[in-house]
């Protein structure tokens, strides 16, 4: 039997993720994917995304049906079971027979001939768990999801025939939303249970692609609730064409746009964007301060290439104020920055919906390492500030250690008061309109300016 190449490719990539769990990279082999028909490629990408987004949910459903611990199951078998379960429970339009037949066939080749029987038996039991698919309106009547509820991306839920999920409320939330228990406990200890649940279920949504700098009559977009933001509804090819047509357009979530929007510096001459990534905030800075010289740097070579492309597009619109430099050259502006922007590497806990693999890497040791790195970035770059310069510190994190506690440390370290700070909580739940959707983020501004 022929296995759909999109399905097979997804299973192969999921197996690689399982082998490297929990510190895997969620990437697609573009060369391999380009040889697959678009429809099959889309199927594979959807399977892979659903598995990565709902890894702990799928594991909680499958594990009780096994005769040995989950961690002893070889990666290819985990991939077959999770990929098959994701299609049966999370993907509406995939026929059960195709899932069962092709997953069994793939397992015979990728695992061993005898593995097909085990995969077939487990997937049939999982298919039999489905009792009723609740609409978003029907599911909303439950104040708290029950043990037999499997929440879905559209705001509804599967009502299952058994109490699949844990009796403990935090562990159940962890399983149903696919967030590590450590993350759930942190959030429930630092905010209300209701707010923590909202953030966890925010991670089940499919994030919209938000852009700034497009005209209101752009046919491939609809209006977002935030001023100037539009939601992209077109293809990737059309998006690339739009970015070339409107050089100052930028893909940027509303949460990401928060930091630069807080700046109220009057006529800065030199702005240094020291952790510029692919140039999203750099373009935002260039548009907000067209009279300033923007010095943008990024340590990662691949992202620095994208940063240079952002500067090229800005120049097409007549903004020639962006200069991309290597981290080694940034010291030339010692003591000259009227504004220093540090959008530092962080836990990404405010953007788990966009980067679902990041939530599985979260632990206290990682947090400690990040805090050390963030402090080092501040220390390494603070000499760039002019005497009355302004420091803008930003993360896409929800964690106190990276945000409020770090802001206190920065204020003491650079001997400048914090003038303003803002923390955005992720917005947007399964089934809700994308018009109010936004990532979580934090930003703080420090200055000795009188």
Secondary structure as GFF3:
##gff-version 3
##sequence-region A 1 450
A	DSSP	alpha_helix	5	20	.	.	.	ID=ss1
A	DSSP	alpha_helix	30	34	.	.	.	ID=ss2
A	DSSP	alpha_helix	38	53	.	.	.	ID=ss3
A	DSSP	alpha_helix	55	63	.	.	.	ID=ss4
A	DSSP	three_ten_helix	70	72	.	.	.	ID=ss5
A	DSSP	alpha_helix	75	90	.	.	.	ID=ss6
A	DSSP	alpha_helix	96	110	.	.	.	ID=ss7
A	DSSP	alpha_helix	115	129	.	.	.	ID=ss8
A	DSSP	beta_strand	130	134	.	.	.	ID=ss9
A	DSSP	alpha_helix	136	139	.	.	.	ID=ss10
A	DSSP	beta_strand	149	151	.	.	.	ID=ss11
A	DSSP	beta_strand	157	160	.	.	.	ID=ss12
A	DSSP	alpha_helix	169	177	.	.	.	ID=ss13
A	DSSP	alpha_helix	181	190	.	.	.	ID=ss14
A	DSSP	alpha_helix	193	202	.	.	.	ID=ss15
A	DSSP	beta_strand	209	212	.	.	.	ID=ss16
A	DSSP	beta_strand	221	223	.	.	.	ID=ss17
A	DSSP	beta_strand	229	232	.	.	.	ID=ss18
A	DSSP	alpha_helix	236	245	.	.	.	ID=ss19
A	DSSP	beta_strand	250	251	.	.	.	ID=ss20
A	DSSP	alpha_helix	254	261	.	.	.	ID=ss21
A	DSSP	beta_strand	270	273	.	.	.	ID=ss22
A	DSSP	alpha_helix	280	288	.	.	.	ID=ss23
A	DSSP	beta_strand	293	297	.	.	.	ID=ss24
A	DSSP	alpha_helix	301	316	.	.	.	ID=ss25
A	DSSP	beta_strand	322	325	.	.	.	ID=ss26
A	DSSP	three_ten_helix	330	333	.	.	.	ID=ss27
A	DSSP	beta_strand	337	343	.	.	.	ID=ss28
A	DSSP	alpha_helix	356	360	.	.	.	ID=ss29
A	DSSP	alpha_helix	364	381	.	.	.	ID=ss30
A	DSSP	three_ten_helix	382	384	.	.	.	ID=ss31
A	DSSP	beta_strand	385	395	.	.	.	ID=ss32
A	DSSP	alpha_helix	404	414	.	.	.	ID=ss33
A	DSSP	beta_strand	418	424	.	.	.	ID=ss34
A	DSSP	three_ten_helix	434	436	.	.	.	ID=ss35
A	DSSP	beta_strand	441	447	.	.	.	ID=ss36
###
